[in-house]
């Protein structure tokens, strides 16, 4: 299997995107960003919250069992966001997987604020983005986020400004890989 993935780097303050290809021997796995081996089937965690992606799950114990069972069944990639709950799912993941926690790859997102159930507000302000990274690290109990994604591009803030604290976090070792959620090719370029 051949997989195309972008490598994003910040060189001399300029964002560079290079498309790379990698092969794996196992058709059920692929390399995320070239070096993080993930199983083909991942787990999206958005619906582990209360109604409107807000608050605690109706049955927190069942949600924890579901996450633990996913890992037992071979899932090693979880997609979450600081806005799921908000903050609820990142803490739920940390408290559910137990001894296998360091064996999983967690992708989290930042850049959306919540006002209540079903309410989402884009916030790409650099200070807010920097804070989301630090708070996700704390909630997940990680020294480094394996994949941090800008949840949405804020049309009020130049994307270069929104990503400046992300580049800084990479330099500080807080973030390993960066992704963009719901963007077009022009934005990536």
N, C-alpha and C positions, 0 to 999 in steps of 0.2 A: 504494500500500500504506500502511496506517495501522498504526503500532506504538504500543502502550502501554508506558510505562516509568515506574518510580518515580524521583522526585527525592528524595534523602534529604539533609536538612540538620540541623545541630546549632545551634539558636538558643537563647541564654541557657541552655545546658545541657540543652535539651529536644530530643529526636529528633523530627523532622517528616518525614512521608512524603506526597508529593503525586504523584498519577498524572497523567502528561502524555501527549499524543499527538503524533506527528510523522509526516510523510509524506516519502517519498523518490520521486524520479522513476524510480529503477531498482529493479525488484522483486527484484533479487538483492542489494540492500544495505539496511541499516537503520542508524539512529542509536542508538548505545549511550549511554544517559544524556543524549540530546538533541544531542550534538555530536561523538561519536567515530563516524565512518562505518566500518562493518565490512561485509565481504562476508557473505552469508547463510551460506555454508559455512565453519565454523571448524574448528579442530583440537584435540581433547582429547588431552593428552599422558600421561595416567596410565600407559598400558601401554608406555611407552618405557623402562621400568626392567627390572630382573631379575625373577625369579619372586616373587610376593607383593608386587609394587610395592616391591621392596627392592633396593638396590644398582644397580650399573651395568648397562646393557643387555648382552645376550649379545654383540651386535656393535655397538659404539659407532659405528663408521664408517658402517654401514648406517642407524643411527638418525639420524645427522647428515645423511646424504644424503636421507632421508625428509623431514626438516624443511625442508631447502633446496628439495627438489622441491615440497613443499606451497606454499611461497612463490612459486616459479616458476609454479605452476598457479593462482595468484590467491588463495590463503589469506592473509588479513591479520589473523586473530584466533586467538590461541593461548590455551588454558585450561590452567593448570598449578597446582601447589601446592608449598609448601616441603616437604611431607611425601612427595612422590613421589621415592622413592629412599632416604632423604630427601635433599633438596637437589640430587639428581642432575639432574633434568630442567631446573630453572632454569638450571644451568650449561650443560647440553647445548644449550638454546635459544640462549643467548648465543653459544656457540661454533659454531653451525651456519649461521646465516642470512647472515652476512657483510655486504656493503654494503647489503642491504635491511633490516637490523635496525631502523633507525629508521622504517621504513615499516609495521611491524607493531604491532598492539596486543596486549599481553600481559596477561591476567588471571591473577593468582596468588592463592592462598588461604593462610591461616594459621589455627592454632587446633587442629591435630591433632599429637600427638607419636607417634613410632614406637618400638616396642620390638624389632622384628624383622619378618621377612616375614609379611605378613598381620595384623600387630598394629597397632591404631590406638587412641589414647587422646585423648579430648577435653581440651583445656586452654584455658580462657578467662580465665586469670589475666591481669590487665592488664600486668604486667611481661613475661610471656611473649608476649603479643600485640604489645607494642611491639618486643620483640626480633625477632619474626618479620618485621615490616615492615622493620626496618633490615637484617636479614640477606638478605631477598629483594632489596632495593635493591642490596646489594653483589654478590650472586651474578649478578643480571641486568645489572649494570653500568649501572643507570639512576639518574638524579637524582630521578625521580618514577615511581611505579607508576600506570599508567593506570587499572587497576581492581584493587582489593584486596578480597577476600571473606573473611568469617568462615566457615571451613570447616564448623564445627558449633557450635551453641549449647551451652555447657557448663552443664548443669542445676545445678551447684554454685555458679555465679557469676552474679549478675544481669547480664543482657545489657547494661544501661547501663554497668556497670563494665567489661565486656569491650570495649565500643566506645569507652570514654573515650580510650584511647591512639590509636585510629583517628581520632577527632575532632581530637586534638592533631596527628597526622600530616598531616591535611588542612590545618590551620592553618599548619603548617610547610612546606607544599608538597611533602611526601613522597608523598602519595596524592591522586589526582585524583578518582576515583569509588570508591564503596563498594558492595559487594554482600553478600548473605547467602545461604549455601548450605544447602539442605534445611531451610527454616523454614516455618511455617504463617502464615496471615494474622494470627492473634492476636499472634504474636511481632513481626511487622512493625508492626502498629498500636501 
